[in-house]
Amino acid sequence: MRLGSRARAFSSCLPGRLLVILSLLLPLSLPAVEAAPGSWQARIPILRLAVPGRERASAPLQPPALARGQRLAEVRWRFELPAGALVRARLCHPQRCIELSRSRGRSAALAGLDAGQPLQFRFRLAPRGEAQRVEAIELIVEYRRTDAGHLQSPE
């Protein structure tokens, strides 16, 4: 039985086509082991602190819908205070707060917590502190997907 030229051309590239199809299907059969990272950021222009000893919270910083079902990996922050200002700063998740000992930095102390929850800055003037303005408040949040309840580290 003799094959026509079209049939011969098709049969000669069939192994290549099968290889392409299999390579496309292979990732679907493997378990997901890599993190699906994401990030979001928020800015608050100014927060006024007027009452010494009383904590002032920013509005809740809402994550995007894509962060739901994910876990926090790292947060980075930045804010500006006048030189010598006596202010205590914290960044809070509904489950835990972290002290911000500097006006800029990064931390993984909230890693593993639900990334779909809002975060909030909280500032407190020292008992005899003067009114202050906290300016240029910025937050960058990185989150990751988890498998089997464990936070995956970026590679």
C-alpha positions in Angstrom: 0.0 0.0 0.0 1.5 3.3 -1.1 0.9 6.5 0.8 0.3 9.7 -1.0 2.6 12.7 -0.5 0.3 14.4 2.0 0.0 11.2 4.0 3.8 10.7 4.0 4.3 14.4 5.2 1.7 13.9 7.9 3.1 10.6 9.2 6.7 12.0 9.2 5.8 14.9 11.5 3.4 12.9 13.7 6.1 12.0 16.4 6.9 15.8 16.6 3.3 16.7 17.1 2.8 14.0 19.8 5.8 15.3 21.6 4.4 18.9 21.6 1.0 17.6 22.8 2.6 15.6 25.6 4.8 18.4 26.7 1.7 20.6 27.0 -0.2 18.0 29.0 2.7 17.1 31.3 2.4 20.1 33.7 -1.3 19.3 34.2 -0.4 15.9 35.6 2.3 17.1 38.1 1.4 18.3 41.6 1.8 22.1 42.1 5.0 22.6 44.0 6.0 26.2 43.1 4.6 29.2 44.9 2.3 31.5 43.0 3.6 34.8 44.3 1.8 38.0 44.3 2.0 41.5 45.8 0.0 44.6 46.5 0.8 48.0 47.8 -1.0 50.8 49.6 -0.2 54.4 50.4 -1.6 56.8 53.0 -0.6 60.5 52.4 -0.8 61.8 56.0 -1.9 60.6 59.4 -2.1 63.2 62.2 -1.2 62.3 65.8 -2.5 64.8 68.3 -3.2 63.0 71.7 -0.2 61.8 73.6 -0.5 58.2 74.8 -3.4 57.4 72.5 -3.0 55.0 69.6 -4.1 56.3 66.2 -4.8 53.7 63.5 -4.8 54.1 59.8 -7.8 53.1 57.8 -7.6 49.3 57.1 -5.5 48.6 54.0 -7.5 46.2 52.0 -5.8 43.5 49.9 -7.0 42.7 46.4 -9.3 39.7 45.8 -6.4 37.7 44.4 -4.8 37.6 47.9 -7.7 35.5 49.3 -6.6 32.0 50.2 -3.0 33.0 50.1 -0.4 33.5 52.9 1.7 36.5 53.7 5.4 36.1 52.9 6.9 39.5 53.6 5.9 43.1 54.3 7.9 46.3 53.5 7.0 49.7 54.9 8.1 53.2 54.8 6.9 56.4 56.5 8.3 59.8 57.4 8.4 61.5 60.8 10.0 64.8 61.8 13.5 64.3 63.3 13.3 63.5 67.0 9.6 62.6 67.0 8.7 60.3 69.9 6.3 57.9 68.2 5.7 54.2 68.6 4.8 52.4 65.3 3.2 49.0 64.6 1.8 47.2 61.6 -1.1 45.0 62.5 -2.9 42.0 60.9 -6.1 40.9 62.7 -4.1 38.1 64.3 -0.9 39.8 65.3 1.0 43.1 65.3 4.7 43.8 64.7 6.7 46.7 66.1 8.2 48.9 63.5 11.4 50.1 65.2 12.5 52.1 62.1 10.7 54.3 59.6 11.5 51.9 56.8 12.2 48.2 56.7 11.0 44.8 55.9 9.8 41.8 57.9 8.7 38.2 57.5 7.2 38.2 61.1 3.7 38.0 59.7 4.6 35.2 57.3 2.0 32.4 57.1 -1.0 34.6 58.1 -4.0 35.0 55.9 -3.1 37.4 53.1 -6.7 38.1 52.4 -7.1 40.1 55.6 -6.6 43.9 55.9 -3.5 45.4 57.5 -3.3 48.6 59.5 -0.6 51.0 60.7 -0.9 52.1 64.3 1.0 55.0 65.8 1.2 56.3 69.3 2.7 59.5 70.6 4.9 59.3 73.7 3.1 60.4 76.9 4.6 63.9 76.7 5.1 64.0 73.0 4.0 66.9 70.8 1.5 66.5 68.0 3.1 65.0 64.9 2.3 64.2 61.3 3.2 60.9 59.9 3.7 61.3 56.1 4.3 59.3 53.0 3.1 56.0 54.6 3.7 53.1 52.2 3.2 49.4 52.5 4.2 46.6 50.1 2.8 43.1 50.8 4.1 40.0 49.2 2.1 36.8 49.5 2.4 33.2 48.3 0.2 30.2 47.7 0.6 27.4 50.2 0.5 23.6 49.7 -0.4 21.3 52.6 -0.6 24.3 54.9 3.1 25.3 54.7 4.3 28.6 53.4 6.5 28.1 50.3 9.7 30.1 50.2 10.7 31.8 47.0 13.6 30.4 45.0 
